[in-house]
Every structure is written in C-alpha cells, then in structure tokens.
Amino acid sequence: MLRFITQVFKGMDGVSIYPIISLLIFVIFFITVLLYVLKMKKREIDELSQIPFELDEQELQNKVTTSNN
C-alpha cells in the first residue's frame, strides 16, 4: 500500500514542496505558541492554573445544593 502511494507521488510534479510547507507551518505555529506562553504574565498563568480547582468546587456545591432539595 505504501509503495503504491509513493509511486503516485513520484509521478506528480512539484509534490516535494508539500513536506517543506508542512514543516514551515508546524515551526511557525510552534514558535508562535512558545512566544505567547513566554510573554504571559504570572497573574494570568495563576488564574488559568486555578480553573480545574474552581470547576471542582462549583460541581461540589451543585451536588450539595441538589442533595439538600
């Protein structure tokens, strides 16, 4: 199966550009995310890190209020 796909791609002109484009898109995306994370403020990181705990507390409160009714 892989040989069939490779032979099809060998017959196409300009197909060698696609891996290069894919790599460039990945590298640009990775660098963008890395820069975004590095420029985040400490306060924002702390707020985001507390989200799972806040959601757990809200679910616990909802369970307590529904069980009391």
DSSP file (Angstrom, degrees, kcal/mol; ACC not computed):
  #  RESIDUE AA STRUCTURE BP1 BP2  ACC     N-H-->O    O-->H-N    N-H-->O    O-->H-N    TCO  KAPPA ALPHA  PHI   PSI    X-CA   Y-CA   Z-CA
    1    1 A M     >        0   0    0      0, 0.0     4,-2.0     0, 0.0     5,-0.2   0.000 360.0 360.0 360.0 -44.8    0.0    0.0    0.0
    2    2 A L  H  >  +     0   0    0      1,-0.2     4,-2.5     2,-0.2     5,-0.2   0.876 360.0  54.2 -65.9 -36.3    2.8    2.4    0.9
    3    3 A R  H  > S+     0   0    0      2,-0.2     4,-2.4     1,-0.2    -1,-0.2   0.892 106.7  52.2 -63.7 -38.4    4.6    1.6   -2.3
    4    4 A F  H  > S+     0   0    0      2,-0.2     4,-2.0     1,-0.2    -2,-0.2   0.930 111.0  46.3 -62.5 -45.6    1.5    2.4   -4.3
    5    5 A I  H  X S+     0   0    0     -4,-2.0     4,-2.3     1,-0.2    -2,-0.2   0.904 112.1  51.2 -64.6 -41.1    1.2    5.8   -2.6
    6    6 A T  H  X S+     0   0    0     -4,-2.5     4,-2.0     1,-0.2    -1,-0.2   0.898 109.6  49.7 -63.9 -40.2    4.9    6.6   -3.1
    7    7 A Q  H  X S+     0   0    0     -4,-2.4     4,-1.3     2,-0.2    -1,-0.2   0.878 109.4  51.8 -67.3 -36.8    4.7    5.7   -6.8
    8    8 A V  H  < S+     0   0    0     -4,-2.0     4,-0.5     1,-0.2     3,-0.3   0.928 111.5  47.0 -64.2 -43.8    1.7    8.0   -7.2
    9    9 A F  H >< S+     0   0    0     -4,-2.3     3,-0.9     1,-0.2     6,-0.3   0.838 106.5  57.9 -68.5 -31.8    3.5   10.9   -5.5
   10   10 A K  H 3< S+     0   0    0     -4,-2.0    -1,-0.2     1,-0.2    -2,-0.2   0.826 103.2  54.7 -66.2 -29.4    6.7   10.3   -7.6
   11   11 A G  T 3< S+     0   0    0     -4,-1.3     2,-0.4    -3,-0.3    -1,-0.2   0.620  92.6  88.2 -78.9 -11.9    4.6   10.8  -10.7
   12   12 A M  S X  S-     0   0    0     -3,-0.9     3,-0.8    -4,-0.5     2,-0.3  -0.709  77.2-128.8 -91.1 136.7    3.3   14.2   -9.6
   13   13 A D  T 3  S+     0   0    0     -2,-0.4    -2,-0.1     1,-0.2    -3,-0.0  -0.654  88.0  10.5 -82.3 137.1    5.3   17.3  -10.4
   14   14 A G  T >  S+     0   0    0     -2,-0.3     3,-1.1     1,-0.1     4,-0.3   0.598  82.7 127.8  76.6  12.4    6.1   19.6   -7.5
   15   15 A V  T X   +     0   0    0     -3,-0.8     3,-1.1    -6,-0.3    -2,-0.1   0.706  58.7  73.2 -74.2 -17.4    4.9   17.2   -4.8
   16   16 A S  T 3> S+     0   0    0      1,-0.2     4,-0.6    -4,-0.2    -1,-0.2   0.633  84.5  68.3 -71.6 -11.5    8.2   17.6   -2.9
   17   17 A I  H <> S+     0   0    0     -3,-1.1     4,-2.4     1,-0.2    -1,-0.2   0.767  84.3  72.1 -77.2 -25.1    7.2   21.1   -1.8
   18   18 A Y  H <> S+     0   0    0     -3,-1.1     4,-2.6    -4,-0.3     5,-0.2   0.889  94.5  49.3 -63.9 -43.0    4.4   19.8    0.4
   19   19 A P  H  > S+     0   0    0      0, 0.0     4,-2.2     0, 0.0    -1,-0.2   0.887 112.3  50.1 -63.4 -34.0    6.6   18.4    3.2
   20   20 A I  H  X S+     0   0    0     -4,-0.6     4,-2.4     2,-0.2    -2,-0.2   0.921 111.5  47.5 -67.5 -43.8    8.5   21.7    3.3
   21   21 A I  H  X S+     0   0    0     -4,-2.4     4,-2.5     2,-0.2    -1,-0.2   0.917 112.0  50.7 -62.9 -43.4    5.3   23.7    3.6
   22   22 A S  H  X S+     0   0    0     -4,-2.6     4,-2.3     1,-0.2    -2,-0.2   0.910 110.7  48.6 -61.9 -42.7    4.0   21.4    6.3
   23   23 A L  H  X S+     0   0    0     -4,-2.2     4,-2.7     2,-0.2    -1,-0.2   0.910 111.1  50.1 -63.9 -42.6    7.3   21.7    8.3
   24   24 A L  H  X S+     0   0    0     -4,-2.4     4,-2.7     2,-0.2     5,-0.2   0.913 110.1  50.0 -63.3 -42.6    7.2   25.5    7.9
   25   25 A I  H  X S+     0   0    0     -4,-2.5     4,-2.4     2,-0.2    -2,-0.2   0.931 112.8  47.4 -61.1 -45.1    3.6   25.7    9.1
   26   26 A F  H  X S+     0   0    0     -4,-2.3     4,-2.9     2,-0.2    -2,-0.2   0.938 113.5  46.8 -61.5 -47.6    4.5   23.5   12.1
   27   27 A V  H  X S+     0   0    0     -4,-2.7     4,-2.6     1,-0.2     5,-0.2   0.909 113.3  48.4 -63.8 -43.1    7.6   25.5   13.0
   28   28 A I  H  X S+     0   0    0     -4,-2.7     4,-2.3    -5,-0.2    -1,-0.2   0.921 113.9  46.8 -63.4 -43.7    5.7   28.8   12.7
   29   29 A F  H  X S+     0   0    0     -4,-2.4     4,-2.5    -5,-0.2     5,-0.2   0.932 113.3  48.8 -63.0 -46.3    2.8   27.6   14.8
   30   30 A F  H  X S+     0   0    0     -4,-2.9     4,-2.4     1,-0.2    -2,-0.2   0.918 112.9  46.7 -61.4 -45.3    5.2   26.1   17.5
   31   31 A I  H  X S+     0   0    0     -4,-2.6     4,-2.7     2,-0.2    -1,-0.2   0.892 111.7  52.2 -65.1 -39.6    7.3   29.4   17.7
   32   32 A T  H  X S+     0   0    0     -4,-2.3     4,-2.2    -5,-0.2    -2,-0.2   0.931 112.3  44.5 -62.3 -46.3    4.1   31.5   17.9
   33   33 A V  H  X S+     0   0    0     -4,-2.5     4,-2.5     2,-0.2     5,-0.2   0.906 112.9  52.2 -65.2 -41.1    2.7   29.4   20.8
   34   34 A L  H  X S+     0   0    0     -4,-2.4     4,-2.4    -5,-0.2    -2,-0.2   0.926 111.0  46.4 -60.8 -46.0    6.1   29.4   22.5
   35   35 A L  H  X S+     0   0    0     -4,-2.7     4,-1.7     2,-0.2    -1,-0.2   0.888 111.4  52.7 -64.4 -38.8    6.3   33.2   22.3
   36   36 A Y  H  X S+     0   0    0     -4,-2.2     4,-0.5    -5,-0.2    -2,-0.2   0.924 111.8  45.2 -62.0 -44.7    2.7   33.6   23.5
   37   37 A V  H >< S+     0   0    0     -4,-2.5     3,-0.9     1,-0.2    -2,-0.2   0.895 111.8  51.7 -67.8 -40.1    3.4   31.4   26.6
   38   38 A L  H 3< S+     0   0    0     -4,-2.4    -1,-0.2     1,-0.2    -2,-0.2   0.815 110.3  49.3 -67.2 -28.8    6.7   33.2   27.4
   39   39 A K  H 3< S+     0   0    0     -4,-1.7    -1,-0.2    -5,-0.2    -2,-0.2   0.493  85.1 115.2 -89.6  -3.4    5.0   36.6   27.2
   40   40 A M    <<  -     0   0    0     -3,-0.9     2,-0.2    -4,-0.5    -3,-0.0  -0.372  69.8-117.0 -66.1 145.2    2.2   35.6   29.5
   41   41 A K     >  -     0   0    0      1,-0.1     4,-2.0    -2,-0.0     5,-0.2  -0.512  17.7-119.1 -81.8 152.8    2.0   37.4   32.8
   42   42 A K  H  > S+     0   0    0      1,-0.2     4,-2.4     2,-0.2     5,-0.2   0.871 113.2  55.3 -58.8 -40.0    2.4   35.4   36.1
   43   43 A R  H  > S+     0   0    0      1,-0.2     4,-2.3     2,-0.2    -1,-0.2   0.900 107.3  49.3 -61.9 -42.0   -1.1   36.5   37.2
   44   44 A E  H  > S+     0   0    0      2,-0.2     4,-2.3     1,-0.2    -1,-0.2   0.888 110.5  50.4 -65.7 -39.6   -2.7   35.2   34.1
   45   45 A I  H  X S+     0   0    0     -4,-2.0     4,-2.1     2,-0.2    -2,-0.2   0.907 110.3  50.3 -64.9 -41.5   -0.9   31.8   34.4
   46   46 A D  H  X S+     0   0    0     -4,-2.4     4,-1.1     2,-0.2    -2,-0.2   0.902 110.0  50.3 -63.8 -40.8   -2.0   31.6   38.1
   47   47 A E  H >< S+     0   0    0     -4,-2.3     3,-0.5     1,-0.2     4,-0.5   0.925 112.2  46.8 -62.7 -44.2   -5.6   32.3   37.1
   48   48 A L  H >< S+     0   0    0     -4,-2.3     3,-0.9     1,-0.2    -1,-0.2   0.853 108.2  55.7 -67.1 -33.8   -5.5   29.6   34.4
   49   49 A S  H 3< S+     0   0    0     -4,-2.1     4,-0.3     1,-0.2    -1,-0.2   0.740 104.4  54.7 -71.7 -20.7   -3.9   27.1   36.7
   50   50 A Q  T <X S+     0   0    0     -4,-1.1     4,-2.3    -3,-0.5     3,-0.3   0.551  81.5  91.9 -88.1  -8.4   -6.8   27.5   39.2
   51   51 A I  H <> S+     0   0    0     -3,-0.9     4,-2.4    -4,-0.5     5,-0.2   0.907  83.6  50.6 -56.8 -47.8   -9.6   26.7   36.7
   52   52 A P  H  > S+     0   0    0      0, 0.0     4,-1.9     0, 0.0    -1,-0.2   0.892 112.4  47.7 -60.3 -36.6   -9.7   23.0   37.4
   53   53 A F  H  > S+     0   0    0     -4,-0.3     4,-2.1    -3,-0.3    -2,-0.2   0.885 110.8  50.9 -70.6 -38.3  -10.0   23.6   41.1
   54   54 A E  H  X S+     0   0    0     -4,-2.3     4,-2.3     1,-0.2    -1,-0.2   0.908 109.9  50.1 -64.8 -41.2  -12.7   26.2   40.7
   55   55 A L  H  X S+     0   0    0     -4,-2.4     4,-2.3    -5,-0.2    -1,-0.2   0.896 109.4  51.3 -64.7 -39.5  -14.7   23.9   38.5
   56   56 A D  H  X S+     0   0    0     -4,-1.9     4,-2.2    -5,-0.2    -1,-0.2   0.905 110.1  49.3 -63.0 -41.4  -14.4   21.1   41.1
   57   57 A E  H  X S+     0   0    0     -4,-2.1     4,-2.3     2,-0.2    -2,-0.2   0.894 110.9  50.0 -65.0 -40.2  -15.6   23.4   43.8
   58   58 A Q  H  X S+     0   0    0     -4,-2.3     4,-2.3     2,-0.2    -2,-0.2   0.908 111.1  48.4 -65.6 -41.8  -18.6   24.5   41.7
   59   59 A E  H  X S+     0   0    0     -4,-2.3     4,-2.1     2,-0.2    -2,-0.2   0.901 111.3  50.7 -64.4 -40.3  -19.5   20.9   41.0
   60   60 A L  H  X S+     0   0    0     -4,-2.2     4,-2.1     2,-0.2    -2,-0.2   0.910 110.6  48.7 -64.2 -42.2  -19.3   20.1   44.6
   61   61 A Q  H  X S+     0   0    0     -4,-2.3     4,-2.5     1,-0.2    -2,-0.2   0.895 110.0  52.2 -64.4 -39.9  -21.5   23.0   45.6
   62   62 A N  H  X S+     0   0    0     -4,-2.3     4,-2.1     1,-0.2    -1,-0.2   0.890 109.9  48.8 -63.8 -39.3  -24.1   22.0   42.9
   63   63 A K  H  X S+     0   0    0     -4,-2.1     4,-1.9     2,-0.2    -1,-0.2   0.886 111.6  49.2 -67.0 -39.2  -24.2   18.4   44.3
   64   64 A V  H  X S+     0   0    0     -4,-2.1     4,-1.5     2,-0.2    -2,-0.2   0.922 112.8  46.8 -67.3 -43.4  -24.6   19.7   47.9
   65   65 A T  H  X S+     0   0    0     -4,-2.5     4,-0.9     1,-0.2    -2,-0.2   0.873 113.9  47.6 -69.1 -35.9  -27.5   22.0   46.9
   66   66 A T  H  < S+     0   0    0     -4,-2.1    -1,-0.2    -5,-0.2    -2,-0.2   0.834 110.6  51.6 -74.0 -30.2  -29.3   19.4   44.8
   67   67 A S  H  < S+     0   0    0     -4,-1.9    -1,-0.2     1,-0.2    -2,-0.2   0.791 106.7  54.7 -75.9 -26.0  -29.0   16.8   47.6
   68   68 A N  H  <        0   0    0     -4,-1.5    -1,-0.2     1,-0.2    -2,-0.2   0.740 360.0 360.0 -76.5 -22.5  -30.5   19.2   50.1
   69   69 A N     <        0   0    0     -4,-0.9    -1,-0.2    -5,-0.1    -2,-0.2   0.463 360.0 360.0 -82.1 360.0  -33.5   19.8   47.9
